[in-house]
């Protein structure tokens, strides 16, 4: 996952708090570090190959700007998110990860039935009525433009997924 700079993190946390104060939603998102997902969750026997890959990724990835602005909605899942400009370099990172670790693509990571859509999740599990209300009342977002600087690795616990490791890009 891509870890976010403080201003984006703090904006997302504020909006999450407002959404969870107003609507009934899954609290799982609140337990997660705000981020942009590169790989959907998957089961693994050990963490060592993923630790090594994360280190390699941090050494070899050249930073580029990520742009986040506007709210988006996945209607069927009841999701509100902060939109990410769909840069082909994000898709290249995802494809490299899947290939290097010989992982099966998660939902939409294969590009089928639709391409994967990079985003920063704000709330999940909203009813259709709550989602419509959120769409009508959220207003505008600032535009965030920042260099890709950090990756993170989540690890599953009994309660939820937790940020397990963070690494800084060598070329950030």
TIVOSE-122324 format. One line per field, with one value per residue (C-alpha): residue in three letters; chain; y, x, z; residue number from 0. Coordinates in Angstrom, 1 decimal, decimal comma. Each point is the difference from the previous one (the first is absolute). Layout:
res [ALA;...]
chain [A;...]
c2 [Y;...]
c1 [X;...]
c3 [Z;...]
n [NUM;...]
// end
This chain:
res [UNK;UNK;UNK;UNK;UNK;UNK;UNK;UNK;UNK;UNK;UNK;UNK;UNK;UNK;UNK;UNK;UNK;UNK;UNK;UNK;UNK;UNK;UNK;UNK;UNK;UNK;UNK;UNK;UNK;UNK;UNK;UNK;UNK;UNK;UNK;UNK;UNK;UNK;UNK;UNK;UNK;UNK;UNK;UNK;UNK;UNK;UNK;UNK;UNK;UNK;UNK;UNK;UNK;UNK;UNK;UNK;UNK;UNK;UNK;UNK;UNK;UNK;UNK;UNK;UNK;UNK;UNK;UNK;UNK;UNK;UNK;UNK;UNK;UNK;UNK;UNK;UNK;UNK;UNK;UNK;UNK;UNK;UNK;UNK;UNK;UNK;UNK;UNK;UNK;UNK;UNK;UNK;UNK;UNK;UNK;UNK;UNK;UNK;UNK;UNK;UNK;UNK;UNK;UNK;UNK;UNK;UNK;UNK;UNK;UNK;UNK;UNK;UNK;UNK;UNK;UNK;UNK;UNK;UNK;UNK;UNK;UNK;UNK;UNK;UNK;UNK;UNK;UNK;UNK;UNK;UNK;UNK;UNK;UNK;UNK;UNK;UNK;UNK;UNK;UNK;UNK;UNK;UNK;UNK;UNK;UNK;UNK;UNK;UNK;UNK;UNK;UNK;UNK;UNK;UNK;UNK;UNK;UNK;UNK;UNK;UNK;UNK;UNK;UNK;UNK;UNK;UNK;UNK;UNK;UNK;UNK;UNK]
chain [A;A;A;A;A;A;A;A;A;A;A;A;A;A;A;A;A;A;A;A;A;A;A;A;A;A;A;A;A;A;A;A;A;A;A;A;A;A;A;A;A;A;A;A;A;A;A;A;A;A;A;A;A;A;A;A;A;A;A;A;A;A;A;A;A;A;A;A;A;A;A;A;A;A;A;A;A;A;A;A;A;A;A;A;A;A;A;A;A;A;A;A;A;A;A;A;A;A;A;A;A;A;A;A;A;A;A;A;A;A;A;A;A;A;A;A;A;A;A;A;A;A;A;A;A;A;A;A;A;A;A;A;A;A;A;A;A;A;A;A;A;A;A;A;A;A;A;A;A;A;A;A;A;A;A;A;A;A;A;A;A;A;A;A;A;A;A;A;A;A;A;A]
c2 [0,0;3,6;1,9;3,6;3,3;1,6;2,5;-2,7;-2,4;2,6;1,1;-3,6;-0,6;3,1;-1,0;-3,6;1,3;2,2;-2,9;-2,4;2,6;0,5;-3,5;-3,7;-1,5;-2,7;1,1;-2,1;3,0;2,0;-2,7;0,3;2,5;2,3;-1,2;-0,7;-3,8;-1,6;-3,6;-1,3;-2,1;-3,6;-3,0;-0,9;-2,5;2,3;3,6;-0,4;0,1;3,0;1,8;-0,6;1,2;3,1;0,9;-0,7;2,2;2,8;-0,2;-0,2;2,2;3,5;2,5;1,6;2,4;-1,4;2,2;-0,5;2,2;-0,3;-2,6;-3,2;-2,7;-3,8;-0,3;-3,8;-0,2;3,2;1,5;3,7;0,7;2,8;-0,3;-0,7;1,1;-3,2;0,1;-2,9;-0,3;-1,1;-2,8;-0,9;-0,2;-2,4;-2,2;-0,2;-1,0;-2,7;-1,4;0,2;-1,7;-2,4;1,1;-0,5;3,3;1,1;1,6;2,1;-0,4;-2,1;2,9;-2,0;0,6;3,7;1,4;0,4;3,5;1,5;2,0;0,8;-1,5;2,2;-2,1;-3,5;-1,7;3,1;-0,6;1,3;2,8;1,0;-0,2;2,3;2,4;0,0;0,7;3,0;1,4;-0,6;3,1;0,6;-1,4;1,7;-1,3;-1,9;-0,4;-1,7;-2,2;-3,7;-0,3;-3,0;-3,5;-2,1;-3,6;-1,0;-3,2;-1,8;-0,1;-1,6;3,4;1,4;0,9;2,1;1,9;-2,3;1,7;3,2;0,8;3,2;0,1;0,2;2,4;2,2]
c1 [0,0;1,0;0,2;-1,1;1,5;-1,3;-2,4;-1,7;-0,1;-1,5;-2,6;-1,1;-0,2;-2,2;-2,4;-0,1;-0,9;-2,8;-1,3;-0,1;-1,6;-2,8;-0,6;0,0;3,1;2,6;2,5;2,8;1,2;0,6;2,5;2,1;2,6;-1,2;1,6;-0,3;-0,2;2,3;-0,9;-3,3;0,3;1,1;0,9;3,7;2,0;2,8;1,0;3,7;-0,4;-2,3;2,5;2,8;-2,2;-1,0;3,7;0,7;-2,9;1,2;3,5;-1,1;-3,1;0,5;-2,3;-2,8;-2,8;-3,3;-3,0;-3,1;-3,1;-3,8;-2,2;-0,9;-2,5;-0,2;-3,8;-0,3;2,4;-1,2;3,4;1,1;3,5;2,5;0,7;3,5;1,1;0,4;3,7;1,2;3,1;-2,4;-1,2;3,6;0,8;-3,0;1,0;3,6;-1,1;-2,4;2,7;3,0;-1,9;-1,9;-3,3;-3,5;-1,7;-2,6;-3,3;0,5;3,8;-0,1;-1,7;-3,2;-2,8;1,2;3,4;1,2;-0,9;2,6;-1,6;0,2;-2,9;-1,9;-3,0;-1,4;-3,3;-2,3;-3,6;-1,2;-1,9;3,1;2,2;-2,4;0,0;3,8;0,2;-2,3;1,6;3,8;0,9;3,3;3,4;3,4;2,4;2,9;3,1;2,9;3,0;-0,2;2,3;-1,0;-1,4;-1,6;-0,9;-3,1;-0,2;-3,1;-0,8;-3,0;-1,8;0,9;3,0;2,7;2,9;2,9;2,9;0,7;2,9;1,2;0,9;3,8;-0,7;-2,6]
c3 [0,0;-0,4;3,2;-0,1;1,2;3,2;-1,7;-2,0;2,9;2,3;-2,6;-0,5;3,7;0,5;-2,8;1,3;3,5;-1,5;-2,1;3,0;2,2;-2,5;-1,5;0,9;-1,7;0,5;2,6;-1,6;-2,1;3,2;1,2;-3,2;-0,7;-2,8;-3,2;-3,7;-0,6;-2,5;0,8;1,5;3,2;-0,4;2,1;0,5;2,0;1,0;-0,4;-1,0;-3,8;0,3;2,3;-2,5;-2,9;1,9;0,5;-3,7;-1,0;2,2;-1,6;-3,6;-0,3;-1,3;1,7;-2,0;0,9;1,2;-0,3;2,3;-0,4;0,0;1,6;-1,7;0,8;-0,7;0,2;0,2;3,0;1,8;-0,2;0,2;-1,1;-0,8;-3,7;-1,3;-3,5;-1,9;-0,9;-2,1;2,3;2,8;-2,2;-0,8;3,7;0,5;-2,9;1,1;3,5;-1,3;-2,3;2,4;2,8;-2,2;1,5;-1,4;-0,9;2,5;-1,0;-3,1;0,2;-3,2;-1,8;-0,3;-0,1;0,4;0,6;3,6;1,4;2,4;2,8;3,7;1,9;2,4;1,0;-0,9;0,5;-0,3;-1,0;-3,3;1,8;2,0;-3,0;-1,9;2,9;0,3;-3,8;0,4;3,1;-0,1;-2,0;-1,7;0,9;-0,2;-2,7;1,5;-2,1;1,6;-0,9;0,6;2,9;2,2;-0,4;2,8;0,6;1,9;2,0;1,2;3,7;1,7;-0,1;-3,4;-2,2;1,6;-1,4;0,5;-1,8;-1,7;-2,2;-1,7;-3,6;-0,6;-2,9;1,7]
n [0;1;2;3;4;5;6;7;8;9;10;11;12;13;14;15;16;17;18;19;20;21;22;23;24;25;26;27;28;29;30;31;32;33;34;35;36;37;38;39;40;41;42;43;44;45;46;47;48;49;50;51;52;53;54;55;56;57;58;59;60;61;62;63;64;65;66;67;68;69;70;71;72;73;74;75;76;77;78;79;80;81;82;83;84;85;86;87;88;89;90;91;92;93;94;95;96;97;98;99;100;101;102;103;104;105;106;107;108;109;110;111;112;113;114;115;116;117;118;119;120;121;122;123;124;125;126;127;128;129;130;131;132;133;134;135;136;137;138;139;140;141;142;143;144;145;146;147;148;149;150;151;152;153;154;155;156;157;158;159;160;161;162;163;164;165;166;167;168;169;170;171]
// end
